[in-house]
Amino acid sequence: MSWVFLSILSAFCLGGYDLLKKSAVRDNAVLPVLFYGVLTGAAVWLPFILLSRFSPALLPSSFFEVSALSGREHFWIIVKSTLVSFSWLFGYFALKHLPLTTAGPIRSTGPLWTILIAVVFMGEKPTLWQWLGITVILISFYAFALVGKREGFHFGKNRWVWYLVLATILGATSSICDKFLLQKTGLDPVTVQAWFSIYLAIVLFPFYIGWKREWWETGQFEWRWTIPCIGLGLLVADLFYFTAVHDPDALISVISPIRRMSVLITFLGGVILLKERQNIVRKVFCLIGMLLGIYLINQS
């Protein structure tokens, strides 16, 4: 199965994952939703880690064998887990307060931030097409800001928009870690995903305790069936994604834009399932502009 096709499958799963998140956090406390979803993923992988360590013969398939890691490799997976944890914390709070038809397209700007991070910190030089794509995305983002004013919130003053932008930047940074872990260090996708799932739960646990003990003002929590589905949906999406990145021929600059195509599913779900139809025509044009920018970025 090609890494491009695996990336497409991951994008479809991510779209469904975003719909589940929106359903789970709507009028609900964010931290327990996030923690229980992450805990579901950790609970799935923990038995495979233990079996790989103590009784590998009992594994259903060698595919699920989790390799032993060095301290340095554990450290980098912890770094990735921390980046993703904070990206999700900001993203979940933003998603709770923003319509999907606005939040989804903002998240789709991920490839823009990936390229900018690579330029600033890794000395990469974007092509003319990539600079053109960046420009188109920024123009489309500004157009979304104008649409946002019609819905009663200002992008420059609305903290949830900035939470989502920060979440997207942190997510883009973690994609650089993915390339390092799966291509440079040669770790296999199952090992990365297994330990990533465990460390996500560990990093988020103190925040969950803070919510439980009401160290700050907390919202009311209601258990919903979509919460464990969030964790399971992410496992499937990430397994496709990590397997794609592990391919030595895979390009993160191509995979990242492909995965952002999940915004199509998120956007349609917001319109059809959640009835978010305010200023829908204007948002469609803004979304088309962002997708065009992503396409241009990919023409290098």
Helices and strands as residue ranges (DSSP letters): H 3-25, H 30-54, G 56-58, G 62-64, H 71-97, H 100-107, H 110-122, H 128-150, H 159-179, I 180-184, H 189-212, H 226-246, H 252-259, H 262-272, H 280-297
